[in-house]
């Protein structure tokens, strides 16, 4: 019960009676798994609470069988070795489509093809790095020989491409994934995407290593008098729109900002215009869920200049009072992403199923042959 007003006119409420949610100290002795740690962080404050709330939103998306989840990616996250986290999101069935920068997919292809990235040694200056063929990405290095190697892969695919078939990023990414299934032993984003029929779109395709490789291939075709390949980015747009129009509910998981995020979100605007301008008779198509990880405040532009609440005014998201569920984490993705995704994968039992599948693939022990490990006695 609230206390009576005094001379200051304040009415002191009882937080329990007001049903406020209490916070709790983080007890690491009880946080023995990623999920238990993230749940405990969600009961604290500041960025820790954001991480906990984000895991709850991602879990809601994962458990909503009618929700089609789009993962949007920007930044150097594959150079930063987050690639297998994205593979898990695809392999678990949470993510149904990916929209990414081209650079991120190119560096991910390096990793999937069996090549490595390396720690940057500050003893080497950037001028020295250039002449040595080491491309610096903040604190890591992408050797130029890696990019030459993936050029050989995509060149093989370009050579086999029928000049009568239009090239688009999702088609090319699918064929790269199929190539990896056949030729690469390790895991990779495009490989997982091809295995699970998940389309991968690159809206700014020319802004990438693979885009440069395509331009060079075109130049060689012209030089040899061969028919050029035709790239049409609207084929991507139409494929994405067609896919999203067929959904019941939509969710978006954004890491970073930029073109991938805005390109994916503007589908809501496109759908509204289809109806309002008389092209189609259809209800509003807006994202029901939204989760974003990005360390920048909105006025720096890293969030594409739009919070989720602002995007509601554009018809991109279902308002919270109509059931929309959103979470925003202002943190480096290399810190927040593994925590959030790891917690949710634990909750839905992904790792247990993964262990079961690995056990099924293990060959039965052969007791008729001696072990290759010999005793020293």
NUZA-930341 format. One record per residue (C-alpha): chain; z, x negated, y negated. Coordinates in steps of 0.25 Angstrom, whole numbers. Layout:
BEGIN
A/Z/X/Y
...
//
This chain:
BEGIN
A/0/0/0
A/-3/-5/-14
A/8/-9/-23
A/11/-2/-36
A/5/-7/-49
A/13/-16/-57
A/12/-20/-71
A/-1/-28/-68
A/-7/-15/-62
A/-11/-22/-49
A/-10/-14/-36
A/-7/-23/-25
A/-14/-19/-12
A/-10/-21/2
A/-21/-29/9
A/-18/-23/22
A/-18/-9/17
A/-31/-12/10
A/-37/-17/24
A/-41/-31/18
A/-45/-41/29
A/-35/-52/30
A/-40/-67/31
A/-34/-76/42
A/-32/-91/43
A/-42/-99/51
A/-34/-103/63
A/-43/-114/70
A/-34/-114/82
A/-40/-100/86
A/-54/-103/82
A/-59/-109/95
A/-74/-104/94
A/-84/-103/83
A/-83/-88/83
A/-68/-88/82
A/-69/-98/71
A/-79/-90/63
A/-71/-77/65
A/-58/-84/60
A/-66/-90/48
A/-71/-75/45
A/-56/-72/43
A/-54/-83/32
A/-61/-84/19
A/-73/-90/11
A/-84/-96/19
A/-76/-95/32
A/-76/-80/31
A/-91/-79/27
A/-94/-86/41
A/-85/-76/48
A/-91/-64/41
A/-105/-70/44
A/-103/-71/59
A/-99/-57/59
A/-112/-53/52
A/-120/-61/62
A/-112/-55/74
A/-115/-41/69
A/-130/-45/68
A/-130/-51/82
A/-123/-39/88
A/-132/-29/81
A/-143/-27/92
A/-152/-20/81
A/-151/-31/71
A/-163/-40/70
A/-157/-53/64
A/-166/-63/55
A/-161/-77/54
A/-166/-84/41
A/-165/-99/40
A/-166/-109/28
A/-161/-123/26
A/-162/-135/35
A/-154/-128/46
A/-161/-134/58
A/-160/-148/52
A/-145/-145/51
A/-145/-142/66
A/-143/-127/65
A/-155/-124/74
A/-148/-120/87
A/-139/-110/79
A/-152/-103/75
A/-157/-104/90
A/-144/-97/94
A/-146/-86/84
A/-159/-84/90
A/-156/-86/105
A/-144/-77/104
A/-153/-65/99
A/-146/-64/86
A/-158/-68/77
A/-171/-61/79
A/-179/-68/68
A/-179/-81/60
A/-184/-83/46
A/-183/-98/42
A/-188/-109/33
A/-199/-117/39
A/-191/-130/38
A/-180/-125/46
A/-189/-121/58
A/-196/-134/57
A/-183/-143/58
A/-179/-133/69
A/-192/-136/76
A/-189/-151/75
A/-175/-148/82
A/-181/-139/93
A/-192/-149/96
A/-181/-159/100
A/-181/-168/87
A/-168/-171/79
A/-163/-171/65
A/-154/-182/60
A/-142/-185/51
A/-146/-191/37
A/-141/-205/34
A/-138/-206/19
A/-141/-221/20
A/-156/-217/20
A/-161/-212/7
A/-171/-200/6
A/-183/-210/2
A/-180/-218/15
A/-179/-205/23
A/-193/-201/18
A/-199/-214/23
A/-192/-214/36
A/-196/-200/39
A/-183/-193/38
A/-182/-180/31
A/-168/-177/25
A/-162/-163/26
A/-149/-165/19
A/-141/-173/29
A/-151/-173/40
A/-165/-179/43
A/-177/-173/49
A/-186/-184/54
A/-201/-183/50
A/-205/-186/64
A/-198/-173/68
A/-207/-165/59
A/-219/-172/64
A/-215/-168/78
A/-214/-153/75
A/-227/-154/67
A/-233/-158/81
A/-227/-146/87
A/-232/-136/76
A/-246/-143/76
A/-247/-140/91
A/-245/-125/88
A/-254/-125/76
A/-265/-131/84
A/-264/-120/94
A/-263/-108/84
A/-275/-99/84
A/-281/-99/70
A/-284/-84/71
A/-269/-82/72
A/-261/-82/59
A/-249/-92/58
A/-235/-87/54
A/-222/-94/54
A/-216/-84/65
A/-228/-86/74
A/-228/-102/72
A/-213/-102/75
A/-214/-94/87
A/-224/-104/93
A/-216/-116/89
A/-204/-109/97
A/-213/-107/109
A/-218/-121/108
A/-203/-125/108
A/-200/-117/120
A/-211/-124/128
A/-208/-138/123
A/-194/-140/118
A/-182/-140/126
A/-172/-138/115
A/-168/-126/106
A/-174/-122/93
A/-175/-111/83
A/-190/-108/86
A/-188/-110/101
A/-177/-99/101
A/-185/-90/92
A/-197/-90/101
A/-188/-88/114
A/-182/-76/108
A/-194/-70/100
A/-188/-73/87
A/-198/-74/75
A/-196/-86/66
A/-202/-84/52
A/-204/-95/41
A/-207/-88/28
A/-210/-101/20
A/-218/-108/31
A/-225/-118/23
A/-211/-123/18
A/-209/-130/31
A/-213/-142/40
A/-220/-133/49
A/-227/-127/37
A/-232/-141/33
A/-237/-143/47
A/-245/-130/47
A/-251/-135/33
A/-255/-148/39
A/-261/-142/51
A/-269/-133/42
A/-274/-145/35
A/-279/-151/48
A/-286/-139/52
A/-294/-138/39
A/-297/-153/40
A/-302/-151/54
A/-310/-138/50
A/-301/-129/60
A/-297/-115/56
A/-284/-115/49
A/-272/-107/53
A/-267/-96/44
A/-252/-94/41
A/-248/-81/35
A/-233/-79/31
A/-235/-64/30
A/-237/-64/45
A/-222/-69/45
A/-218/-58/35
A/-224/-47/42
A/-219/-51/56
A/-205/-52/50
A/-206/-39/43
A/-212/-32/56
A/-200/-38/64
A/-189/-33/54
A/-195/-19/52
A/-193/-17/67
A/-178/-20/66
A/-167/-10/66
A/-157/-19/59
A/-158/-33/52
A/-150/-45/50
A/-152/-58/43
A/-145/-71/45
A/-148/-81/34
A/-145/-95/34
A/-149/-101/20
A/-158/-93/11
A/-172/-95/6
A/-185/-89/10
A/-181/-86/25
A/-169/-77/20
A/-177/-70/9
A/-189/-68/17
A/-181/-61/28
A/-173/-53/19
A/-185/-48/11
A/-189/-40/23
A/-180/-29/18
A/-188/-29/5
A/-201/-28/12
A/-196/-16/21
A/-191/-9/9
A/-205/-11/2
A/-212/-6/14
A/-205/7/13
A/-204/9/-2
A/-218/5/-5
A/-223/15/6
A/-228/5/17
A/-219/10/28
A/-209/21/30
A/-196/14/34
A/-181/12/30
A/-175/0/23
A/-175/-12/32
A/-164/-21/27
A/-155/-32/34
A/-142/-26/39
A/-135/-39/41
A/-136/-52/33
A/-129/-66/36
A/-132/-78/27
A/-127/-92/27
A/-130/-100/15
A/-121/-109/6
A/-128/-106/-7
A/-123/-96/-17
A/-134/-86/-21
A/-137/-91/-35
A/-142/-104/-29
A/-153/-97/-22
A/-151/-102/-7
A/-148/-87/-4
A/-162/-83/-9
A/-154/-77/-21
A/-149/-65/-13
A/-136/-61/-7
A/-136/-50/3
A/-130/-40/-7
A/-142/-43/-16
A/-152/-42/-5
A/-147/-28/-3
A/-153/-24/-16
A/-166/-29/-11
A/-166/-20/1
A/-164/-32/11
A/-150/-29/16
A/-142/-17/20
A/-131/-15/10
A/-117/-18/16
A/-112/-4/13
A/-123/1/22
A/-120/-8/34
A/-126/-22/30
A/-118/-34/35
A/-119/-47/28
A/-112/-61/27
A/-115/-73/19
A/-110/-87/21
A/-111/-97/10
A/-110/-110/19
A/-119/-121/25
A/-126/-115/37
A/-123/-127/45
A/-108/-123/44
A/-109/-108/44
A/-120/-105/54
A/-115/-111/66
A/-101/-104/64
A/-107/-90/62
A/-118/-91/73
A/-109/-98/83
A/-98/-87/81
A/-108/-75/83
A/-114/-82/95
A/-101/-83/101
A/-98/-68/98
A/-110/-63/104
A/-109/-72/117
A/-121/-80/114
A/-115/-93/119
A/-110/-87/132
A/-124/-82/135
A/-130/-95/132
A/-121/-102/141
A/-124/-92/152
A/-139/-95/150
A/-137/-110/150
A/-130/-108/163
A/-141/-100/169
A/-151/-111/166
A/-143/-122/172
A/-148/-127/186
A/-139/-124/198
A/-132/-137/202
A/-139/-144/214
A/-128/-150/223
A/-138/-157/232
A/-140/-168/222
A/-130/-178/216
A/-127/-178/202
A/-134/-188/193
A/-120/-191/187
A/-114/-201/197
A/-100/-205/199
A/-96/-219/194
A/-87/-221/206
//
